[in-house]
């Protein structure tokens, strides 16, 4: 038990006995949250338990034990595909957002938060139209972010982009044609911003070096110093981005 002086201090995680072994659950204190919330993020980082203001370790463990059967069922039956339905978790720019219907028939998709302070995509329209609306909105967000970063990198090296297209490619995250046309996967909007920035820099670098020579990689790292780390991230996490939408 924690003493009163240490009540606000939480460990990084707890382990709850599940019969055949222990389930590791990360703890995340959120002073805006009004209640405990157990969830599975869209990535493979494992279960997370949100601890509200005034919460403590003992109550967090008790809540986790109460819901361990629910968690085990979700872990076992968790689908590989996230359809962008109400309640689904979407990693917008690398940060998990829950899809929340607004209950209104008209309007635009907006970024907000639930009553507990969890990031949310607030989507109008009938539930069966929500996946299409979320996908269309994400593609436009991808176009905006990619165009901004690609234009910035092109200006840095004094090159001009002929056009930018946003597609749903499976074999590559981006491409550069000899006529200066760049193409990118819209799913980059699901990755952290520095990953999207790396791919934008990579394709812009091809405007000068249409190869993968040492000179190309030097230019790529000049534009995006995070290049080595971003390449590792994509190899490790890229496949799961294709499980959305």
C-alpha positions, 0 to 999 in steps of 0.5 A: 500500500502507498502512504498518503504522501506517495498516493499520487505516485504510480509505477509504469505498469502493473501485472495482473494474474490471469491464471496461466500467467500475468498480464502486463498493463501500463498505467497512465495518470490523467488528471482530466479523467473522471474514472478509470479506463482500461483500453487496448491501443491500436498499436502493439504496445499492450493494454493501458489503464488510465488513472484519474485524478485522485486515483491510486495504485490499489484502486488501479489494481482492483479495477484491472482485476475486475476487468481482467476477463474482459481484457483477456477476451479482447486480447484473444479476439482482437481483429487484425482489421480496424474498420473505422467504426464507432468506438474504434481506436485510430492512431492519428499522427501516432496518437490514439484517438477514439471514433465518437459519433456526434449524433448529428446528420451533417457536419465535418469530422473534428478532433476533440476529446471524450468526457474523460479527456481521451483524444477523439475523432468526432464524426457526424452521420449515420453509423454505417457512413462513419468508416467512409467519412473517417477514411476520406478525412484522414486522406485529406489530412494526409494530403495537407501534412505531406504537401507541407513537408514535401514542399518545405524539403523541395524548397530547401534543395531548390527543386520543384515538385510537379504534383503530389498524389495520395494513394493507398499503396501497399508495396511502398510508402512513397515514390518519385517519378522522373517527371517530378511527380510524387506519390504517397500512401495516405496511411502515413497520417497514422504514423508519428509526424517525424515518420511522415516527414522522413518519407516526404524528405526521402521522395523529395531527395529523389528529385536530385538523386534518382537512386539510393546511392550513398550521396542520396542517403546523405541528402536524405539525412540532411533533410530529415536527420531522423532518417535512420530511426524512421526507417527502423520504425517503418520496418517494425510498425509499417505493416500494422498501418495497413490494418486500418480502414 
